[in-house]
Amino acid sequence: MRVILADDGVVIREGLARLLTEARIDVIAQVGDADALRVAVRADPPDVAVVDIRMPPTFTDDGLRAAQEIRAEQPAVAVLLLSQYVDVVYALRLVRDGKGGIGYLLKDRIVDAPALIDAMRRVAAGELVVEPALVEELVDAPMADDPLAELTPREHEILTLMAEGRTDRGIREALWLSQKTVESHVRSIFRKLDLPSTPNDNRRVHAVLTYLRRASTRPP
C-alpha cells in the first residue's frame, strides 16, 4: 500500500511515517499543507492519503477541502481524515456522497498502530470508516421522528459496529451471535431505515449516512 501523509506537525508526521514504514507500508510523500498535498497527489497518486483536517494556510478545514477535491478528481485515491475532535459537520461533508474509500478518525487513533493500519486498509479497499466515538454520539442521541428510534437495543449495537466498518463476521465475533442471527438483524435494520436493495447501492454505507445526516439537523 502506497501512502501520502499530510499534517503540519512535523513530529506527528515523521512519527507516523516511521510507524507505517515499520509495518512495511510505502510512505511515498510527506507534506505540511493542503496545497502541497494537492500537488503530491496529482504528481504520484497514492492508494491512501492520510490527511489532517486543520492544516495551513487557514488552519480551519483546508485538509478536508483538499480531500474533497482529491476524491472528485481521482476517486481511486482513498482518503483517511484525522481530526483532533469529533465534529459531526466535518464528518457529514466527508461522507455525504454515499461512496466508500473514505474515513474519519480521531488523531488519538495514531497511537494504536493496528487500528490505524486496519482503517487505512479498509478505506483502500473501498469501505467507509467512521470514528467509533462519532458513531456512539449519534446512536446515543436519537431525535424526534428519528427512524433510529425504531431500532431495538441489539440493532443499535449492530448498527454501531456496521458504522465502524465491521463485516457480518466481525459483528458475529464481537457480539457472540450466529451468522443467521446477525443477517436477520441487518435485514431488519435496512427495513426500518427504509433502505431497499438495489444493484448499485451499498446499504451499509447508507445506513451510516442515515443517522449522520439526521444528526446534522439535530437541535443544539
C-alpha positions, 0 to 999 in steps of 0.5 A, a space after each residue: 500500500 502506497 501512502 501520502 501523509 499530510 499534517 503540519 506537525 512535523 513530529 506527528 508526521 515523521 512519527 507516523 511515517 516511521 510507524 507505517 514504514 515499520 509495518 512495511 507500508 510505502 510512505 511515498 510523500 510527506 507534506 505540511 499543507 493542503 496545497 502541497 498535498 494537492 500537488 503530491 497527489 496529482 504528481 504520484 497518486 497514492 492508494 491512501 492519503 492520510 490527511 489532517 483536517 486543520 492544516 495551513 494556510 487557514 488552519 480551519 478545514 483546508 485538509 478536508 477541502 483538499 480531500 474533497 477535491 482529491 476524491 472528485 478528481 481521482 476517486 481511486 485515491 482513498 482518503 483517511 481524515 484525522 481530526 483532533 475532535 469529533 465534529 459531526 459537520 466535518 464528518 457529514 461533508 466527508 461522507 455525504 456522497 454515499 461512496 466508500 474509500 473514505 474515513 474519519 478518525 480521531 488523531 488519538 487513533 495514531 497511537 494504536 498502530 493496528 487500528 490505524 493500519 486496519 482503517 487505512 486498509 479498509 478505506 483502500 479497499 473501498 469501505 467507509 470508516 467512521 470514528 467509533 466515538 462519532 458513531 456512539 454520539 449519534 446512536 446515543 442521541 436519537 431525535 424526534 421522528 428519528 427512524 433510529 428510534 425504531 431500532 431495538 437495543 441489539 440493532 443499535 449495537 449492530 448498527 454501531 459496529 456496521 458504522 465502524 466498518 465491521 463485516 457480518 463476521 466481525 459483528 458475529 465475533 464481537 457480539 457472540 451471535 450466529 451468522 443467521 442471527 446477525 443477517 436477520 438483524 441487518 435485514 431488519 435494520 435496512 427495513 426500518 431505515 427504509 433502505 431497499 436493495 438495489 444493484 448499485 447501492 451499498 446499504 451499509 454505507 447508507 445506513 451510516 449516512 442515515 443517522 449522520 445526516 439526521 444528526 446534522 439537523 439535530 437541535 443544539 
